[in-house]
Amino acid sequence: MTMDELVAARLAAKNWPFSLEYLPQPVYMVGGAVRDAILGRVREYVDLDFIIPVDAVKVARKIAQRYQAGFVLLDAQRKIARVVFPEATADFAQQEGESLITDLHRRDFTINAIAYNPHTQEIIDPLQGYKDIESGLLRMISLINLQNDPLRLMRAYRQAAQLGFTIEPATQETIRSLVTSIVQVATERIRVEIGYLLASYHGTFWLNTAWKDGVLTSFFKNATDESFIKLAAVDQAAALISQGWQELGEELANYVRETVKTSWLATAKLACLVDLSPEIAEVELQELTYSRAEIRAVTTGLRLFAEIKAINMPLRKQYFLFREMGILFPAVLVLALANDIVAKGMFEESMLVSYEPLIKRYLDKNDVVAHPIPLLNGKDMMRALNIPASPFVGELLMEVGVAQAEGKISTVEAAIEFARSLVKN
């Protein structure tokens, strides 16, 4: 089987969420799906892009109706629509220009300007993107194409990270010459590209490169060379933690929330790029439109990473630390260990020893210090002691929690008596 035949097999319509019969002739698949088929990359979530000479939106709507899939009009003026299936998306765009070749010449990089005709199995590659894929090179099509959509400057680093490619020198030099245009891009779109880089192990190198090239300096105003040394150390720390405590490594890969596709590890990396002051960092992240959950993860990490390394830490302090950290513990831990790595200029498994007491508590879901189950709530406290609602009730509950953690009390009755003695005193 030739390479072209192999690519055609990977892009065959039998792998799509809809039938080829619903597409007119000619029609062309373009973009990441074609590139990935050439590379042999397999995606869990199918993402297809098609160019149709006429009636692209009409075709998309018909497919959505036939398969009872979601329909989204992405750009009415440029006639681009998306059909959303349970395990796939398919974008349909009206051809720009007089021909397919003209359309391909308007794209960002040569590796994304390869087309495939599913009706004839023909591969169309006017810009030698196939050759650049084989060479592992990200090459721009033209300066004007990058100028027309400055987000493509950030996409260069993201795609290089995701594919393990290098950016062709003339392309990188052009990006450096266009950095002032990046501020024209909506912050939300920049944040998405940063998110891809934070999620990738190779992304650390390319985030540093983007910053050195001037693309990120207007977004992370307080970042320094030291910031990126710490960023690399976070990757090392995460690897070290995963080796010693697999469960913690898995938690680091979890999303902050199902609706926020940022991992706990990514928030630790993000903490390296902002100011060390949690208050200043919060403002920075708000300007970058990060969510409350992401901001809380970063600021908590900045505030507490220096606090969690005492082997003989009193139970009271441990209790309050875990109250503050909660499920953020893995992110705080990886940030703390990364700072140790930077300070010592090395990393080894023994560096985890000083964190083991807290790690063991956190992983033990029955531990009353790390995972307390309150004996009383506020209403119980007010009813039992006949006191009104006030901040004092919250203080009493915290002291009861500490006493429970220290093993002084273990029943509801004992908790009430303990609280009563505090009120008397």
C-alpha positions as CSV (number, residue, x, y, z in Angstrom):
1,M,0.0,0.0,0.0
2,T,1.4,3.4,-1.0
3,M,1.4,6.3,1.4
4,D,-1.4,8.0,-0.6
5,E,-3.5,4.8,-0.3
6,L,-2.8,4.6,3.4
7,V,-3.9,8.2,3.9
8,A,-7.0,7.6,1.9
9,A,-7.8,4.6,4.1
10,R,-7.4,6.6,7.2
11,L,-9.7,9.4,5.8
12,A,-12.3,7.0,4.4
13,A,-15.9,8.0,4.8
14,K,-16.6,4.8,6.8
15,N,-14.8,6.5,9.6
16,W,-17.1,9.6,9.5
17,P,-20.2,10.1,11.6
18,F,-22.3,10.7,8.4
19,S,-22.4,9.2,4.9
20,L,-20.4,10.5,1.9
21,E,-23.6,10.5,-0.2
22,Y,-24.7,13.8,1.5
23,L,-21.6,15.7,0.2
24,P,-21.7,17.2,-3.3
25,Q,-19.0,16.8,-6.0
26,P,-16.5,18.3,-5.7
27,V,-15.9,18.5,-2.0
28,Y,-12.5,18.6,-0.2
29,M,-11.4,17.6,3.3
30,V,-8.7,20.0,4.6
31,G,-6.8,21.0,7.7
32,G,-5.9,19.0,10.8
33,A,-7.7,15.7,9.8
34,V,-5.7,15.4,6.5
35,R,-2.4,16.4,8.3
36,D,-3.0,13.9,11.1
37,A,-3.8,11.1,8.6
38,I,-0.5,11.7,6.9
39,L,1.3,11.6,10.3
40,G,-0.7,8.6,11.4
41,R,-2.0,10.4,14.4
42,V,-5.2,9.1,15.9
43,R,-7.7,11.3,17.7
44,E,-10.3,10.1,20.2
45,Y,-12.6,12.9,19.1
46,V,-13.1,13.1,15.3
47,D,-12.7,16.7,14.0
48,L,-13.4,17.1,10.2
49,D,-13.2,20.2,8.0
50,F,-14.6,20.4,4.5
51,I,-14.5,23.0,1.7
52,I,-17.5,23.1,-0.5
53,P,-17.6,25.4,-3.6
54,V,-21.3,26.4,-3.1
55,D,-24.1,26.0,-0.5
56,A,-21.9,25.0,2.3
57,V,-24.3,26.0,5.0
58,K,-27.2,24.3,3.2
59,V,-25.2,21.1,3.1
60,A,-24.4,21.3,6.8
61,R,-28.0,21.9,7.8
62,K,-29.2,19.0,5.7
63,I,-26.7,16.6,7.4
64,A,-27.6,17.9,10.8
65,Q,-31.3,17.3,10.2
66,R,-30.7,13.9,8.7
67,Y,-28.7,12.7,11.7
68,Q,-30.5,14.8,14.4
69,A,-27.2,16.4,15.2
70,G,-26.4,19.9,16.5
71,F,-26.1,22.7,14.0
72,V,-24.1,25.9,14.6
73,L,-23.8,28.8,12.1
74,L,-20.2,29.8,12.9
75,D,-19.9,32.7,10.3
76,A,-22.8,33.8,8.3
77,Q,-20.8,36.2,6.2
78,R,-18.1,33.6,5.2
79,K,-20.7,30.9,5.1
80,I,-19.2,28.5,7.7
81,A,-21.3,26.0,9.7
82,R,-20.6,23.2,12.2
83,V,-22.5,19.9,12.7
84,V,-22.0,18.5,16.2
85,F,-22.3,14.7,16.7
86,P,-21.8,12.9,20.0
87,E,-18.2,11.9,19.2
88,A,-17.3,14.2,16.4
89,T,-17.7,17.6,14.8
90,A,-17.7,18.5,11.1
91,D,-17.2,22.0,9.8
92,F,-18.3,23.0,6.4
93,A,-16.9,26.2,4.8
94,Q,-17.7,27.9,1.5
95,Q,-14.7,27.9,-0.7
96,E,-12.8,31.3,-0.6
97,G,-11.7,32.5,-3.9
98,E,-12.2,31.2,-7.4
99,S,-10.7,27.8,-6.9
100,L,-9.5,25.3,-4.3
101,I,-5.9,26.3,-4.9
102,T,-6.7,30.0,-4.1
103,D,-8.4,28.8,-0.9
104,L,-5.4,26.7,0.2
105,H,-3.1,29.7,-0.4
106,R,-5.1,31.7,2.2
107,R,-4.4,29.2,5.0
108,D,-1.9,29.6,7.8
109,F,0.8,26.9,7.4
110,T,1.7,24.5,4.5
111,I,1.0,21.4,6.6
112,N,-2.6,22.6,6.9
113,A,-3.0,23.5,3.2
114,I,-3.3,19.9,1.9
115,A,-6.7,18.8,0.6
116,Y,-8.3,15.4,0.0
117,N,-11.2,14.7,-2.3
118,P,-13.1,11.8,-0.7
119,H,-15.0,11.1,-4.0
120,T,-11.8,10.5,-6.0
121,Q,-9.3,9.8,-3.1
122,E,-7.0,12.4,-4.7
123,I,-4.6,14.4,-2.5
124,I,-4.0,18.0,-3.6
125,D,-0.9,19.6,-2.2
126,P,0.1,22.8,-4.1
127,L,2.3,24.1,-1.3
128,Q,4.3,21.0,-0.6
129,G,2.9,20.6,2.9
130,Y,3.4,16.8,2.6
131,K,7.2,17.4,2.4
132,D,7.1,19.8,5.4
133,I,5.2,17.1,7.4
134,E,7.9,14.6,6.6
135,S,10.5,17.1,7.7
136,G,8.7,18.1,10.8
137,L,8.6,21.7,9.8
138,L,5.9,24.4,10.5
139,R,6.2,26.8,7.5
140,M,4.0,29.8,6.9
141,I,2.3,30.3,3.5
142,S,2.8,34.0,3.5
143,L,3.3,37.0,5.8
144,I,0.0,38.5,4.8
145,N,-1.9,35.4,5.9
146,L,-0.4,35.8,9.4
147,Q,-1.2,39.5,9.4
148,N,-4.8,38.8,8.5
149,D,-5.3,36.7,11.6
150,P,-2.7,37.4,14.3
151,L,-3.9,34.5,16.4
152,R,-2.0,32.4,13.9
153,L,1.2,33.6,15.6
154,M,0.2,31.8,18.8
155,R,-1.0,28.8,16.8
156,A,2.5,28.3,15.4
157,Y,3.8,27.5,18.9
158,R,0.8,25.4,19.8
159,Q,1.0,23.3,16.7
160,A,4.7,22.9,17.0
161,A,4.2,21.6,20.6
162,Q,1.3,19.3,19.7
163,L,3.0,17.7,16.7
164,G,6.6,17.7,17.9
165,F,7.6,20.0,15.0
166,T,10.0,22.9,14.7
167,I,9.1,26.3,13.3
168,E,10.9,27.1,10.1
169,P,13.5,29.9,10.7
170,A,12.0,32.4,8.2
171,T,8.5,31.8,9.7
172,Q,9.7,32.4,13.2
173,E,11.5,35.6,12.2
174,T,8.2,36.8,10.5
175,I,6.3,36.0,13.7
176,R,8.8,38.1,15.7
177,S,8.3,41.0,13.3
178,L,4.5,40.8,13.8
179,V,4.3,40.6,17.6
180,T,2.7,44.0,18.1
181,S,-0.4,42.7,16.1
182,I,-1.2,40.0,18.7
183,V,-3.0,42.6,20.9
184,Q,-5.7,42.8,18.2
185,V,-6.8,39.3,19.1
186,A,-9.5,38.7,21.7
187,T,-8.0,37.7,25.0
188,E,-10.2,34.6,25.2
189,R,-8.8,33.3,22.0
190,I,-5.2,33.8,23.2
191,R,-6.1,32.0,26.5
192,V,-7.3,28.9,24.6
193,E,-3.9,28.7,22.8
194,I,-2.1,29.1,26.1
195,G,-4.3,26.3,27.5
196,Y,-3.1,23.9,24.8
197,L,0.5,24.7,25.6
198,L,0.0,24.3,29.3
199,A,-1.6,20.9,28.7
200,S,1.4,19.6,26.7
201,Y,4.8,18.5,28.1
202,H,6.4,19.9,24.9
203,G,4.3,23.1,25.5
204,T,6.7,24.3,28.2
205,F,9.5,24.8,25.7
206,W,7.2,26.5,23.2
207,L,5.7,28.8,25.9
208,N,9.2,29.9,26.7
209,T,10.0,30.4,23.0
210,A,6.8,32.4,22.5
211,W,7.7,34.7,25.4
212,K,11.3,35.2,24.2
213,D,9.9,36.0,20.7
214,G,7.7,38.7,22.3
215,V,4.3,37.1,21.5
216,L,3.4,36.5,25.2
217,T,5.0,39.6,26.9
218,S,1.9,41.7,26.6
219,F,-0.2,39.0,28.4
220,F,2.3,37.9,31.1
221,K,3.8,41.3,32.1
222,N,5.4,40.0,35.3
223,A,7.0,36.9,33.8
224,T,10.8,36.6,33.8
225,D,13.5,34.1,32.8
226,E,13.1,32.6,36.3
227,S,9.4,32.0,35.6
228,F,10.2,29.6,32.8
229,I,12.8,27.8,34.8
230,K,10.1,27.2,37.4
231,L,7.7,26.2,34.6
232,A,10.1,23.5,33.5
233,A,10.6,22.4,37.1
234,V,6.8,21.9,37.4
235,D,7.0,19.2,34.7
236,Q,9.9,17.6,36.5
237,A,8.0,17.7,39.8
238,A,4.9,16.2,38.3
239,A,6.9,13.3,36.9
240,L,8.5,12.8,40.3
241,I,5.2,12.8,42.1
242,S,3.6,10.4,39.5
243,Q,6.5,8.0,40.0
244,G,6.2,8.0,43.8
245,W,2.4,8.4,44.1
246,Q,0.5,7.3,41.0
247,E,-2.8,8.4,42.4
248,L,-1.6,12.0,42.9
249,G,-0.2,12.0,39.3
250,E,-3.7,11.0,38.1
251,E,-5.3,13.7,40.1
252,L,-2.9,16.3,38.6
253,A,-4.2,15.3,35.2
254,N,-7.9,15.9,36.2
255,Y,-9.8,18.9,35.1
256,V,-10.4,21.7,37.6
257,R,-14.1,21.3,36.7
258,E,-15.8,19.4,33.9
259,T,-16.9,22.7,32.4
260,V,-13.3,24.1,32.7
261,K,-10.9,22.1,30.6
262,T,-7.8,23.0,32.6
263,S,-6.0,20.4,34.6
264,W,-4.6,20.9,38.1
265,L,-1.1,20.6,36.7
266,A,-1.8,23.4,34.2
267,T,-2.9,25.7,37.0
268,A,0.5,25.0,38.7
269,K,2.2,25.9,35.5
270,L,0.1,29.0,35.1
271,A,1.1,30.1,38.6
272,C,4.7,30.3,37.4
273,L,3.9,32.9,34.8
274,V,2.1,35.4,37.0
275,D,3.3,37.6,39.8
276,L,4.2,35.8,43.1
277,S,1.7,38.0,45.0
278,P,-1.7,36.2,44.9
279,E,-3.5,39.6,44.9
280,I,-1.6,40.8,41.8
281,A,-1.8,37.4,40.1
282,E,-5.6,37.5,40.6
283,V,-5.9,40.7,38.7
284,E,-3.6,39.4,35.9
285,L,-5.7,36.3,35.5
286,Q,-9.0,38.2,35.5
287,E,-7.7,40.3,32.7
288,L,-6.9,37.1,30.8
289,T,-10.5,36.0,31.4
290,Y,-9.7,32.9,33.5
291,S,-12.5,31.4,35.4
292,R,-13.0,31.8,39.2
293,A,-12.0,28.1,39.7
294,E,-8.7,28.5,37.8
295,I,-7.9,31.8,39.6
296,R,-8.6,30.2,42.9
297,A,-6.3,27.3,42.1
298,V,-3.4,29.6,41.1
299,T,-3.7,32.0,44.0
300,T,-4.1,29.2,46.5
301,G,-1.0,27.6,45.1
302,L,1.0,30.8,45.4
303,R,-0.2,31.5,48.9
304,L,0.4,28.0,50.4
305,F,3.2,26.3,48.5
306,A,5.8,27.4,51.0
307,E,3.6,26.2,53.9
308,I,3.3,22.5,53.3
309,K,6.8,21.2,54.0
310,A,7.1,20.8,57.8
311,I,7.5,17.2,58.9
312,N,6.6,18.1,62.5
313,M,3.8,20.5,61.7
314,P,1.2,20.7,64.5
315,L,-2.1,19.0,63.8
316,R,-3.9,22.3,64.2
317,K,-1.9,23.9,61.4
318,Q,-2.3,20.8,59.2
319,Y,-6.0,21.0,59.8
320,F,-6.3,24.6,58.7
321,L,-4.0,24.0,55.7
322,F,-6.1,21.1,54.4
323,R,-9.2,23.3,54.9
324,E,-7.7,25.9,52.6
325,M,-6.4,23.5,50.1
326,G,-9.1,20.8,49.8
327,I,-8.8,19.2,46.4
328,L,-6.2,21.8,45.4
329,F,-3.6,19.8,47.4
330,P,-1.9,18.1,44.3
331,A,-1.5,21.5,42.6
332,V,0.0,23.1,45.7
333,L,2.3,20.1,46.2
334,V,3.7,20.2,42.6
335,L,4.3,23.9,42.9
336,A,6.1,23.5,46.2
337,L,8.3,20.7,44.9
338,A,9.1,22.7,41.7
339,N,10.4,25.5,43.8
340,D,12.6,23.0,45.7
341,I,14.0,21.8,42.4
342,V,14.8,25.3,41.3
343,A,16.4,26.2,44.6
344,K,18.6,23.1,44.6
345,G,19.2,23.0,40.9
346,M,18.4,19.3,40.8
347,F,15.6,16.8,41.4
348,E,15.5,13.3,42.9
349,E,13.0,11.1,44.6
350,S,14.3,11.9,48.1
351,M,13.0,15.4,47.8
352,L,9.5,14.1,48.4
353,V,10.3,12.8,51.9
354,S,9.5,16.1,53.6
355,Y,6.0,16.1,52.0
356,E,5.2,12.5,52.8
357,P,3.2,13.1,56.1
358,L,0.8,15.4,54.3
359,I,0.6,13.3,51.2
360,K,-0.3,10.2,53.2
361,R,-3.0,12.2,55.0
362,Y,-4.4,13.5,51.8
363,L,-4.5,10.1,50.2
364,D,-6.2,8.5,53.2
365,K,-9.9,9.5,52.7
366,N,-10.6,8.5,56.3
367,D,-8.1,10.8,57.8
368,V,-9.9,13.3,60.0
369,V,-7.3,16.0,59.6
370,A,-7.2,16.0,55.7
371,H,-10.9,15.0,55.2
372,P,-12.9,15.9,58.3
373,I,-16.5,14.9,58.6
374,P,-18.1,17.6,60.8
375,L,-19.8,16.4,63.9
376,L,-22.0,19.5,64.0
377,N,-23.3,22.1,61.6
378,G,-24.2,25.7,62.4
379,K,-27.9,25.0,63.1
380,D,-27.0,22.1,65.4
381,M,-24.6,24.4,67.3
382,M,-27.0,27.3,67.7
383,R,-29.8,25.0,68.8
384,A,-27.7,23.0,71.3
385,L,-26.1,26.2,72.9
386,N,-29.1,28.5,72.4
387,I,-27.0,31.2,70.7
388,P,-27.9,33.4,67.7
389,A,-26.4,33.3,64.3
390,S,-23.1,35.2,64.1
391,P,-19.4,34.8,63.0
392,F,-18.8,33.3,66.5
393,V,-20.7,30.2,65.4
394,G,-18.2,29.6,62.6
395,E,-15.3,30.1,65.0
396,L,-16.8,27.5,67.4
397,L,-17.3,25.0,64.5
398,M,-13.6,25.4,63.5
399,E,-12.4,24.8,67.1
400,V,-14.6,21.7,67.3
401,G,-13.1,20.5,64.0
402,V,-9.5,21.1,65.4
403,A,-10.4,19.2,68.6
404,Q,-11.8,16.3,66.5
405,A,-8.6,16.2,64.4
406,E,-6.5,16.2,67.6
407,G,-8.5,13.2,68.9
408,K,-10.0,15.1,71.8
409,I,-13.6,14.5,70.8
410,S,-15.3,11.9,68.5
411,T,-19.1,12.2,69.2
412,V,-21.8,14.7,68.7
413,E,-22.3,14.9,72.5
414,A,-18.6,15.5,73.2
415,A,-18.6,18.2,70.5
416,I,-21.5,20.0,72.1
417,E,-19.9,19.9,75.5
418,F,-16.6,21.1,74.1
419,A,-18.3,24.0,72.4
420,R,-20.2,24.8,75.6
421,S,-16.9,25.0,77.5
422,L,-15.5,27.4,74.9
423,V,-18.6,29.6,75.2
424,K,-18.2,29.7,79.0
425,N,-14.6,30.7,78.7
